[in-house]
Amino acid sequence: MPTITWTDVGTLSLTDELMTGPWVKVAETLGDATLLRITADGRWSPLGPWTAECDPNGIGAIQVVAGQLMLPEAPLGALIAKIGGSSVTLAGWPSAAPAAGATATATGADGKPFAVGTLCILPLPRVVLGPVFVGINSVMRPVRVTSLNVTVSTAAPT
């Protein structure tokens, strides 16, 4: 069984702040890692006074129209992330062409959002460009964040 040694490459801590944009940068780059881990905790209200606070796993009991979510596959208010793109776009840019023999993309590697919740571990393709951003799964802004702590770590199994 491979040994995995995680190296933290970015952290984010927010307390009693407004998240006005769709994304907040947590890590500048992932380097040549083959695994990505994101851990998170915190509390926020994804629809302002119309919902109670939730944690990074979101509010699964509330059904909303897909157009009100940045990532329709994840619950309202869930912590989501993307790799690459800008802090104001939803999808980001396409990843560079993969190296010979590498897979074309991994979840999130082309700037498309993916679910994080309290813990997310993903394999990374050989070519990954751009920073790691996190957001809250709701198109409504601003979102009052009571607290949010995120750590982005990378590894290569040995």
matplotlib code that plots the C-alpha trace (Angstrom):
import matplotlib.pyplot as plt

x = [0.0, 1.4, 2.4, 0.9, 2.6, 0.5, 2.0, -0.1, 0.0, -2.6, -4.9, -7.9, -9.5, -12.5, -14.4, -17.5, -16.9, -19.0, -18.2, -19.1, -17.6, -18.1, -14.6, -11.8, -8.2, -6.8, -3.6, -1.5, -0.5, -0.4, 3.0, 3.6, 1.4, -0.8, -3.3, -5.3, -6.9, -9.1, -10.4, -12.8, -15.0, -17.1, -20.6, -22.6, -26.0, -26.2, -29.4, -29.0, -31.9, -34.0, -32.0, -30.3, -26.5, -24.9, -21.5, -19.3, -21.7, -24.5, -28.2, -29.4, -33.1, -33.7, -34.4, -33.7, -33.8, -30.5, -30.0, -29.6, -26.6, -23.1, -22.8, -26.3, -25.0, -24.1, -26.4, -27.3, -24.6, -22.0, -18.3, -17.2, -13.9, -12.3, -8.7, -7.8, -9.7, -10.4, -11.9, -15.0, -15.9, -17.8, -16.0, -12.4, -10.3, -9.6, -6.6, -3.5, -3.2, -2.2, 1.3, 1.7, 0.0, -1.7, -5.4, -7.1, -8.7, -9.5, -12.5, -11.9, -8.7, -10.3, -11.7, -15.1, -16.5, -16.5, -17.9, -15.7, -17.8, -15.7, -13.3, -12.4, -9.5, -9.0, -6.4, -4.9, -3.9, -0.3, -0.9, -2.8, -2.8, -3.9, -4.8, -7.3, -10.4, -13.3, -16.8, -20.2, -22.8, -25.3, -25.4, -26.8, -24.2, -23.1, -22.9, -22.3, -19.6, -19.6, -16.4, -14.6, -11.3, -9.9, -6.6, -5.4, -2.8, -1.0, 0.8, 2.4, 2.2, 5.5]
y = [0.0, 3.4, 5.9, 9.3, 12.4, 15.5, 19.0, 22.0, 24.5, 27.0, 28.0, 30.3, 31.6, 34.0, 35.2, 37.3, 38.5, 38.9, 36.7, 39.1, 37.2, 33.6, 32.4, 33.0, 31.9, 29.4, 28.1, 29.7, 26.4, 22.7, 22.0, 18.4, 16.7, 13.7, 14.0, 16.9, 17.1, 19.9, 20.0, 22.6, 23.7, 26.7, 28.2, 30.5, 31.2, 30.6, 32.5, 35.3, 35.5, 33.0, 30.0, 28.8, 28.5, 25.4, 23.8, 22.9, 20.0, 22.4, 22.0, 18.8, 19.2, 22.3, 21.9, 24.9, 25.5, 24.4, 27.9, 29.1, 26.9, 27.2, 23.4, 21.7, 18.3, 19.6, 20.8, 24.4, 26.1, 23.3, 24.3, 23.8, 24.4, 24.7, 24.7, 27.4, 30.2, 33.5, 34.6, 35.9, 33.3, 30.1, 27.7, 28.9, 28.1, 24.7, 22.9, 22.6, 19.6, 16.5, 15.1, 11.9, 9.0, 11.3, 11.5, 14.6, 15.9, 15.2, 16.6, 20.3, 20.4, 22.3, 25.0, 23.4, 23.4, 20.3, 19.5, 19.7, 19.6, 19.0, 16.7, 16.1, 14.0, 13.9, 12.4, 15.1, 14.8, 15.3, 18.9, 21.1, 24.9, 27.7, 28.4, 26.6, 28.6, 27.8, 29.1, 28.5, 26.7, 29.5, 32.2, 34.7, 37.2, 38.4, 35.5, 36.3, 33.9, 33.4, 31.3, 29.4, 27.5, 25.7, 23.8, 22.7, 19.9, 18.0, 14.7, 12.1, 8.5, 6.8]
z = [0.0, -0.9, 1.7, 1.3, 2.7, 2.4, 2.0, 2.7, -0.2, 0.8, 3.6, 4.0, 7.2, 7.1, 10.2, 10.0, 6.4, 3.3, 0.3, -2.6, -5.5, -6.6, -5.8, -3.2, -4.0, -1.5, -3.3, -6.0, -7.7, -7.2, -8.7, -9.9, -7.3, -8.3, -5.4, -4.1, -0.6, 0.6, 4.2, 5.5, 8.4, 9.1, 9.1, 6.7, 5.4, 1.6, 1.1, 3.6, 6.1, 4.2, 5.4, 8.5, 8.6, 7.2, 7.3, 4.2, 3.4, 2.6, 3.2, 1.5, 2.7, 0.6, -3.1, -5.3, -9.0, -10.6, -12.0, -8.4, -7.8, -9.2, -9.1, -9.5, -8.4, -4.9, -2.1, -1.6, 0.4, 0.0, -0.2, -3.8, -5.6, -9.0, -10.3, -12.8, -14.4, -12.7, -9.4, -11.2, -13.8, -13.1, -15.4, -15.9, -18.9, -20.5, -19.2, -21.4, -23.6, -21.6, -21.8, -23.8, -21.9, -19.4, -19.0, -20.5, -17.4, -13.8, -12.0, -11.6, -13.6, -16.4, -14.2, -13.7, -10.2, -8.1, -4.6, -1.6, 1.6, 4.7, 2.9, -0.7, -2.2, -5.9, -8.3, -10.5, -14.2, -15.2, -16.4, -14.0, -14.4, -12.2, -8.6, -6.4, -5.7, -3.2, -3.3, -1.7, -3.9, -4.4, -7.0, -4.4, -3.2, -0.9, 1.5, 5.1, 6.3, 10.1, 9.8, 7.1, 7.4, 4.3, 3.8, 0.4, 0.5, -2.3, -2.4, -4.6, -3.3, -2.7]

ax = plt.figure().add_subplot(projection="3d")
ax.plot(x, y, z, "-o")
ax.set_aspect("equal")
plt.show()
